[in-house]
Amino acid sequence: MKKLAAAAAILALTCARKAPSPQRPASPPPAPPNLLELTRGASVVSRTGEALLVTSAVRAIDGDNLTEWISPPDNPKQTLTFSLPARARIEQVGITTAAKKENAIASAKFELSVDGVHYADAGTFSIKPSRDAQLFRIAPQIAQYVRVTSLAGHSAYLAVNTVHAVGRFVDAPRIAPIDGSWTINDMSGSFAGAYGNVGDFALQGGGNRFAWIRPNGEYGLAFLTVTPDGKHLSGIVWHEQAIQAQQFWADDWLGDSRGGQAPAPVRTGGAPVLHSYLERFGYFPLYGLRFDDAGHLDEPASAATLDEIAPLIKEKTRFVAHELIRDPGITKTELESLRGALVKRGVDLNGVEFLPMGNRDPRRPAATDLTRAMYSTVEIQIRR
């Protein structure tokens, strides 16, 4: 009996040792990337309407599920057409709408096109009230344009927070140049190089990103994209002092090219936006500096900005670099290459600080790809 008891104890202990430890539940897979976002070069081609310009079709591609396109009242059937910066193989389409039934879209039709002229039906889908993205698999199609038509809802106003087009680019995305003459929200606009004017907005920046000022003392940032044919412009504009407060968003910008050569933007006293920011706030985001993916400065493409800041640099100048999307370590390379470019220009860097901050302590909280893109920059600070 003693031997049997001992054998049973050994068997029990062996089984206990071999028993697998409880496994943690697997983390849900990351959501597939939505190609239809401003930061990936998406833009609005056309739309049939919106309730207000602060709830325009641009809000459906800004990458923020807290903002929304809202239909005109009692007119649920609306069509929104968007472009991608390159051809893509689209495998899923979808919508994020409101969680409350009275605001949610109920059904929508998707169409895809390569050339923006001939569209193929990608499906009509029922949408449930939910804050989660509702994605639908389709027969994969190569497309550069996405057209979505809202068909029905539950109240006088319909809300679409995000339109999704999931897949992968088959061509390298290209940022369409913004230079030219525009009509934007019934305002005249022009862009040339790093400078622009839209109504009484004066802008300075580079690529898709700009800082702006107005004569009434307002100031802020803007992210702009252009359709591949260069005919349509889309923009998110906000007041920098209160980026997280909805009421401080400005009207979205939706524009059409006027064609022809743009007149040079109005400039008073050199670089008015840069100087205004430095005089009033002591800093300026240097969107005109162009870096490659590894963080190396493209000096020829950045020459205008380098020439503008070189005479302003003095002992109490500081350059601060943030990177909130890519490898934060590249901020060291950015500042090293910037330092080298300034030395070549004979700038005295005695007492000048270069602070690679990586993804730490950006100027404003950045919860979306759009705000992360705006605050991933090298900033010049002139300490008083």
Number of C-alpha atoms within 10 A of each C-alpha: 6 7 8 9 10 11 12 12 12 12 12 12 12 11 11 11 10 9 9 8 8 6 6 6 6 6 6 6 6 6 8 13 12 19 23 27 26 27 22 21 23 28 30 28 26 19 18 13 18 21 15 13 18 22 20 25 32 28 27 29 29 28 24 17 20 13 20 25 27 26 26 17 12 11 18 22 17 18 19 23 20 25 28 28 26 21 21 24 17 24 17 20 26 22 26 25 30 23 15 14 16 16 19 26 32 21 17 21 17 22 19 26 20 19 13 17 8 10 16 14 11 23 16 16 18 12 20 19 19 16 16 13 18 20 19 17 13 12 9 13 18 17 23 22 30 27 23 23 19 22 19 18 23 15 15 13 20 31 26 24 27 29 32 25 27 22 20 17 18 13 11 10 16 12 17 17 18 25 20 22 25 26 19 21 16 13 13 15 25 25 23 18 17 21 24 26 23 21 15 14 16 23 30 26 24 22 18 21 21 25 28 28 22 14 9 7 8 12 20 21 22 22 24 22 27 30 23 22 13 16 16 23 23 24 24 22 22 24 20 17 13 13 18 16 10 12 11 15 17 15 16 23 23 27 24 20 20 16 11 9 12 16 14 16 20 13 14 8 7 9 17 18 25 24 18 17 19 17 13 9 12 16 21 21 25 24 24 23 24 22 20 10 10 13 21 18 22 15 16 10 14 20 14 14 20 19 12 14 16 15 10 13 21 16 13 14 20 19 22 20 28 27 24 21 15 15 13 18 16 22 27 19 17 24 22 16 18 24 18 12 18 17 13 9 11 9 17 14 16 11 12 16 16 21 16 22 19 21 19 12 11 18 10 15 12 18 10 14 18 19 21 21 19 22 23 23 24 26 20 22 20 20 13 7
